[in-house]
């Protein structure tokens, strides 16, 4: 663990906890390392999603109904 860690209590469902402990043992890593990696991964995905939204903000919007009509007209439905 790095010198600037914070402590927290997290509650897992028993089957998730068992799988996490098993993975920690098999990979010779701590539960904390695995959880931190999973959280970092999730936050990174969120950041990528937000960036994609920002890049597409100027694109025209289309309603769901209009999309269905277009797909039908293009022979995709």
C-alpha positions as CSV (number, residue, x, y, z in Angstrom):
1,X,0.0,0.0,0.0
2,X,1.1,3.5,-0.7
3,X,1.8,5.9,2.2
4,X,-1.3,8.0,1.5
5,X,-4.0,5.4,1.9
6,X,-7.4,5.8,3.6
7,X,-9.2,3.2,5.5
8,X,-12.8,2.3,4.8
9,X,-15.3,-0.4,5.6
10,X,-16.9,-2.2,2.6
11,X,-19.6,-4.8,2.9
12,X,-19.6,-7.6,0.2
13,X,-22.1,-10.3,-0.4
14,X,-20.7,-13.6,0.8
15,X,-20.2,-15.0,-2.7
16,X,-18.4,-11.9,-3.9
17,X,-16.2,-11.9,-0.8
18,X,-15.3,-15.5,-1.4
19,X,-14.4,-14.9,-5.0
20,X,-12.4,-11.9,-4.1
21,X,-10.4,-13.8,-1.4
22,X,-9.8,-16.6,-3.8
23,X,-8.6,-14.3,-6.5
24,X,-6.3,-12.5,-4.0
25,X,-4.8,-15.8,-3.0
26,X,-4.3,-17.0,-6.6
27,X,-2.8,-13.7,-7.8
28,X,-0.8,-13.2,-4.6
29,X,-2.3,-9.7,-4.1
30,X,-4.3,-8.2,-1.3
31,X,-8.0,-7.6,-1.2
32,X,-7.3,-3.9,-1.1
33,X,-5.2,-4.0,-4.2
34,X,-7.9,-5.8,-6.1
35,X,-10.7,-3.5,-4.9
36,X,-8.6,-0.4,-5.6
37,X,-7.9,-1.7,-9.2
38,X,-11.6,-2.4,-9.8
39,X,-12.6,1.1,-8.6
40,X,-9.9,2.8,-10.7
41,X,-11.1,0.8,-13.7
42,X,-14.7,1.9,-13.1
43,X,-13.7,5.6,-12.7
44,X,-11.6,5.4,-15.8
45,X,-14.6,4.1,-17.8
46,X,-16.7,6.9,-16.4
47,X,-14.1,9.4,-17.5
48,X,-14.1,7.9,-21.0
49,X,-17.9,8.1,-21.2
50,X,-17.9,11.7,-20.1
51,X,-15.3,12.6,-22.7
52,X,-17.3,10.8,-25.4
53,X,-20.4,12.8,-24.3
54,X,-18.5,16.1,-24.5
55,X,-17.2,15.2,-27.9
56,X,-20.7,14.5,-29.2
57,X,-22.5,17.4,-27.6
58,X,-22.8,19.3,-30.9
59,X,-24.3,16.3,-32.7
60,X,-28.0,16.6,-33.6
61,X,-30.4,14.7,-31.5
62,X,-33.1,12.3,-32.8
63,X,-36.0,10.9,-30.9
64,X,-36.4,7.2,-30.4
65,X,-39.5,7.1,-32.7
66,X,-37.5,8.9,-35.4
67,X,-34.7,6.4,-35.1
68,X,-37.1,3.5,-35.5
69,X,-38.6,5.1,-38.6
70,X,-35.1,5.6,-40.1
71,X,-34.1,2.0,-39.3
72,X,-37.3,0.7,-40.9
73,X,-36.8,2.9,-44.0
74,X,-33.2,1.7,-44.3
75,X,-34.4,-1.9,-44.1
76,X,-32.6,-2.6,-40.8
77,X,-35.7,-3.5,-38.9
